[in-house]
Amino acid sequence: MSKRREVQNRLSMLGEIDGIMVAMKNLALLEARKLETFLATQRRAVSGIETAAQDFLNFYPQASARTDGMQQLLLVIGSERGFCGDFNETLLTPIALAAQQEGTLLVAVGRRLGAKLQDDKRIAAFVEGPSVADEVPPALMRLAKVLGELQQRPEAAWRLSALYHDDESGEPRIRQLLPLATPTGKSAHSHAPLLNLEPARFLSQLTSQYFYAALHEIFYASLMAENRKRLEHMENAIRRLEKDEAKLRLRYNALRQEEIIEEIEIIMLSAEALSGKENSDGSRHDAVLQDDAKRSMPNLRLST
């Protein structure tokens, strides 16, 4: 009985875990659906800004900043929560490759990633990351504060890049954010854009707008990839749980059958014992009657 109860308790516990994992899977699916809308809108905005920037820099190349001698600041986007497979581990190798340049500093976003880079001397700051899409703006505010503090350093002249998971391929991707990349081709327009500001001031404001929009896109893309990893991880875990539950149910049924067989055997043995007792009691009673009859026979002869 104790073994069957132990298996039954184990089955109950697995059922509760299975319910929790199904709920987490459904939440990840809902979050991914929401992020699809956010990403589509944000990518259109970033694409428009990039087109305007490329058109501007084609006609005003002197306004762009020189990247010679700039230190690299690598923004690494990891996860704030777990249960997403190897999402954070796959960033470690690209970090090592991207940070080979001397003087490279890292800003790690997400507590799970930060735990893996805790002892890395290249870390300049840890930033709490978003868990859902609604937490992206507060996370960007925290990141902006950290970047502002790093910019106050006297030697600060950063080339800022971001390392994150691309939502389409699911693989880590490095993307330069600042300064704006110089155009590789010619402009589709024959005349320079008409500006209402000085080129340097226009580029400064355009860069700020691009940086804000590109960071939103990167965080949304990373969250999308994270939730897809979480969906995959949850599905694999649920399948393993279902297999374990099936094995335990077979074990439970086998133990229950053993108990039923034992109960039947006990009932049969008890019935046999009772039957034997009744037979022995009956034979003794017959023997007593026969003895009484024999003793009474002589008395009957004398009386006749």
C-alpha positions, 0 to 999 in steps of 0.5 A: 500500500505504501508503494502505491501511495508513493506512486500516487503522490508522485503522479499528483505532483507531476500533474501539478507541474504539468499544469504550471508548464502548460500555463507558462507555454500559453503565456509565452504564446500570447506574448509572442503574438503581441510582440509580432504586432509591435515588431512589425510597427517598430521595424517600419519606423526604423526602416524609414529613419535608416532610409532618411539617414542614408539619404542624408549621409550620401549628400553630407558625408562630412557630418558623420563622426569618424570611428577611428580610435573609438572604444567598443561598447557592446550591449548584450541582450539576455533574458530576465527569466529562465525556462528558455533553454540555451538562450543565454548560453548561446551568447557567450561565444559571440561575446568572446569573439566580439570583445577581442578588441582591446578596451571593449566594455560590456553592458549586460541586460537581463539577470540570467545573462548577468549571472553568467557574466558575473566574474567577467572583468569587461562588464561595465554595468548590469541592467535589469531587462524586460520580462514582457513587452510592456516592460521594455520602456522602463528597461530602456530608461534604466539602460539610458541612465547607465549609458549616460553615466558611461558617457561621462567618462573622460575617455568616452568615445564609444562605438556602440553595438548590440548583440542579441538574438534575431527573432527570425533566425533565432541566432545571435546577431551583432548590429552597430547602433552608433555612430550611424553607418556610412552609406555603401551605395549611391542615393536614389535621389539626384538632389540633396535633401532640403534641411531646416537645421544645420547638418550637424544638428540635424544628424544629432537629432536624427541619431537620437531618434534612430537610437531610441527606435532601434533599441525598441526594435532590438528589445522586441526582437530579443523578447520574441526569440526568447519566447519562442525558445521558451515555447520550445523548451516548455513543449519538450518538458511537457512531452517528457512529463507526459512520458513519465506520467504514463510510466508511473500510471503503468507502475501504479496499475501494476501495484494495484493489481498486486494488492488486489491479488493479495486481497483475493488470496487472503480471502481465499485462505480465510475461507479455507480456514473457516471451512476446515474449522467447521468440518472439524467441529462437525466430526467431533460433534458426530463422535460425541453423539455416537459415544452417547448412543453406545452408552445408552444401548445396554440400558435399553436391553435391560429394560426390555 
